[in-house]
Every structure is written in C-alpha cells, then in structure tokens.
Amino acid sequence: MKQTVRILPGVYLVGSSDMTSSGDCMVYLVDCTSELALIDAGVNSNTDMIGSNIRSLGLEPKNISTLFITHCHIDHAGGAASFWTKYSCKTIAHKLDSNAIEQADSYLTGAFLYRRDLIPCEVDVKLSGSGGKIRVGDKTFRWIHTPGHTPGSIAILLNTSGGNILFAQDIHGPFMSEFNSRISDWVKSAKKLIKLDFDVLAEGHFGVFRPKDKAVEYIKSCLTRYGYR
C-alpha cells in the first residue's frame, strides 16, 4: 500500500485505490488549522485506514468538520455515512446529486457496478447554483458546479501558500445513461475549468497534475478522447 502524499502545504492524499481500498477514489485532506476538511470519502471498504493515514500526518480525524462530496458515485460518496457517524462532520454536495446520496439510488450512484449497496447519508448542506464559497477554519473553498459526469458534479478550488489547487474529481468521465450523464454539459464544464487560475490539478482516479500546462493538457486529452477540443 502507498503512503500518504503531501501535495501542497496543508493538502494531502490520504486514500486511493492503491492506498486504502481498490474501489476508492482519490481522497484528499486539507488542514484548515483548527479544523480538517475531507474531499470525498471513498467507497466505504476501509474508512478506518483513511483515519489511520490522517493520524500518520500528526492530525486527528475527529477534527474533520467538513466533508465535500464532489458527486454522488459510490467510490466518492460511499464512505460519507461512516465519516458522518464517526466524526459528526458536515456533509456538503450539490442538490442535484443529494437525493441519490440520501436515497442510495443504486444506478445514479453507480453502486450496481460495484455489486454493493451504498449506505445512505444525509447531506447537511445542499449547494445550488453555479458556484460559491465555503469557509472551513482558516481556508476558503471555492466550489464550481461542473455537470456532465453527473448532474450535480462539483469542482473545488483552494488557494494555499504553495499555489492554487483544483480538485476536479472524475473530469475524465465516464458518461452513462444510468448516471444521467450529459456529455454536452461536461464539455462546457471542462472548458470552464481550463480557464480557472490554478497550479495543481487533483483528479479523482488518475493522479495529480502539475504545473498548470500539464493539467490543461490532461483535460484537453479527455476532451479529445470523446471527439471534442
């Protein structure tokens, strides 16, 4: 198993398919000084190891106050109920994906592909509109609605002392009718992200891209794969 990775000051990779569980997305932690924020929660096979990874950084998972769920798929939202129950953290997702998380819809969450059930989780804060800002501890997270992969997908932009990081989970797709995917919306979302001011791209499954030109190259390669540019 891989060890935790420091991406930027206060930003860490604490879970992934080769770190915690084969079904996990890349799970990111942000140290907000007095609080911790988690970006996505994995599939729920090994949330205890995610907690152990956080402790290995000298941080306490009990200080997770906020869990951003970038979209409703089980590999990103499956562990939400576990973290919500253990740490009483506030769960945040876009309202267009919230029902799927709260109702544990097997198709919209992609749980049917994993041959397992998603444990339903209450979404405490249901985002609406095209974007906004959320304060956690001493950090301000800017969220951007990026529909396409799912109707309620969001990306998150964060400024750190080491540069700006864009969490754009699953910008690569895929796109399925079971997810209510809309590839035309995704093209607009991808092009919107390219225009943002960021230095590092933290993707959902395929790694961390830096500097920005390599990140943009990656996003454009995703567009090309589906016949767009």
N, C-alpha and C positions, 0 to 999 in steps of 0.2 A: 504494500500500500504506500502511496505517496504521502509525503509530509505536507503540512500546511505551507502556504506560499504567501510571502509578503509582496503585494503588488505595488503599492504606494504607501506612504506614511499613513498608518491607521486603516489600511484596506487589505484584507486577507482573503485568500481562497481557503475555505475550511471543509468543503465537501465536493465530491465529484465522482464520476463512475469508477475511477481507479484510485480513489482515496477513501471512500466510505461505503458505497454500495453500487453495484453495476447498473442499477436503474436511476441513479441520482443525476440530476443536472449539476452544473457548477454552482455551488452555494457560496455566497460571498458575505463577509462580515465587515462592518465598518465600526471602528471605535470612535464613539462620539463623546469621549471623556467621561461624562457622568452616566452615560447610557451606551448600549450597543444596539446596532441595527443589523438585521439579517435580511439579505436579499435572496429570496426563495428558500425552500425548506427540504428539497429532495423528495424522494418517493415514499419515505417513511419506513425503510428497511433498517436504518442504522442511525437514528437521530442521536442516540447516546454517544456514538463515535464523533458526530459533529460537535456535541458538547465537550467531549474529551479534547478534540482538536482546539476548541476555543480556550480551554484551560491550559493547554500547552503553550499558548501565547501569553500566559500570565493574566488572562482575563476570565471573568466569571459569566457563564451562560445565564445565570439568574439575573444578570443585568441587561439581558435582551429585552428592550422595551417595545421594539417595533419590528414587525415582520412585513416586508414588502413582498407581495406575491405578484410577479410580473405577468403571469397569465394562469389560466385555470388547469393546465395539464398536470396529471398526477406526479410526473417526475419533478415538478416545481412546487406543487401545492400539497402533495401527499403527506408531507411531514408537518403541515401547518397545525393540525389539531393537536399533535403531540407537543409542539412548542407552546401553543396557546394554553394547553392544560398545565404543562410543567412550569412555565415561567410567567403566565398571565400577560404575555406580550400582546400589544395591539396589532391586529391583522389589517392590512391595507391592500385593496385590489380595486380595479376599475369595476364600476357597477355592471358593465356588460358581461363580465366574467364571474361576478359574485354569486349569482344564482347557481351556476354549475358547481361552484365550490361548496356552497351551503347545502345543496341538494345531492351532491356526489353523483352527478349525472355521468354514467359510465362512458357515453360516447363523447360528450363535449369535453370531458376531462382526459380522454384517451385511455382511461383505466382498462377498457376492454382489450387494448393492445398489450397490456402488461398481465392480463389474466388475473387481476386482483381488484379489490374494491378500494375506492378512495374513502377515507374516513371523513365524513362531512365536518366542516369547520365554519363557525360564524365569522363573517367578515365585518370587523368593527367599523372600518372606515371605507365607504364605497365612493370611489372617485368618480367624478363626472366631468364632461367637457374634454377639451383638447390638451390640458396641462395645468400645472400649478406647482406650488412649493410646499414642502412639509419640513418642519423643524424637528430635529431629534438631537437632544443635548446641545453641543456646540456646532452642529453641522446642519446645513440646509440642503435638502434633497429636492432637485427639480425633476418632476415626473412629466413625461410626454406620452400622450396616447398614440400608440403605433399599431392600429388594427391591421389585420391581414392574416397572420398565423391563427389568431383567434380574434373575435370581435373586440375583446377588452384587453388586448396586449398593451403593456406599457414599457417604456424605457426610462432609465433614471440617470440623471447627470449630476455629478458631485464634484465640487472643487476641493482639492486638497493642497497641502503645501508643496507636494511633488508634481502637481498638474491636475488637469481635469480628466475624470474617468467616466466613461459612458457604459452603463450596464444595459446591453441590448440583447436580452436573452432570446434565443431562437430566432434571430433575424434571418437565419438561413432557411426557415420553414420547418417542416413541410406543410403542404396545404391539402386538406382533405375535407370532403363534404361533411363528414361526421363531426368535424371541429367547427363547422360554419365558417371555414376559411374563405377569404376573398382576396385573390391574388392581385386584383386591381388596387385594392386598398393597401396591400403590402408594398407594392411598387412605390406608391406615394410616401408611405412611411419610411422606406429605405432611403429614398431621396431626401426626405426631411432630415434624417439622422446624419447623412453625409455633410449637411450644411452646418451642423452644430459645432461649437467650439470645444473640442476635446483632444486629449493627447493619447489616451489609452482606451481601447475597446475591450470590455469584459463580456465575452459571449457566453451562451448558455451551455454549450457542449464542446466547442472546438477551440477553446483556449483564449488567451489574452493577446491582443494585437497592439503593437506599438512600433514606431511612432504613428501619428495620425495617417500618414500616407499609406502605410501598410494596412491599417484598419479600413481605410476607404477602399483600398484595392480588394480587400476581402469582401466588403459589402457589395462592391461592383461585380465581383465574381459570382456572388449569389444571384444578382440580377441577370447576369449573362446566362447562368445555368438554366434559367426559366425563359430565356429569349428576350430579355429586356436590357436596356442600358440607359 
